[in-house]
């Protein structure tokens, strides 16, 4: 596919990499938002079932304990993580050769690289946000 695109004078980066990066940078904050909401509702349900804590009391305590800035920090970090994941995936995808074994090998390498970079980037964010007092 990539060789065919180059033969037809199409830029593989423009048609393969860029759309994936943009899509993931849009989708990741939405997925984080959805996961936050599901986590809150799941916690609310378990608190009611296990501890007989009413939904109203759960929300009241949640507002005291959880500051809105923590929610926004997760949303803001998401596009950076998405960029790293997409960049590594596309970079390793371009390294795949014609044999089927290389697909599995580079997929595994891509996942390991992306996990490492996300953890490293999150550590950098943690240091920066701690220094800023956020």
Buried (B, 14 or more C-beta within 10 A) or exposed (E): EEEEBEEEEEEBEEEBBBEBBEEBBEEBBEEBBEEBEEEBEEEBEEBBEEEEBEEEBBEEEEEEEEEEEEBEBBBBBBBBBBBBBBBBBBBBBEEBEEEEEBEEBBBEBBBEBBEEBBEEBEEEBEEEBEEEEE
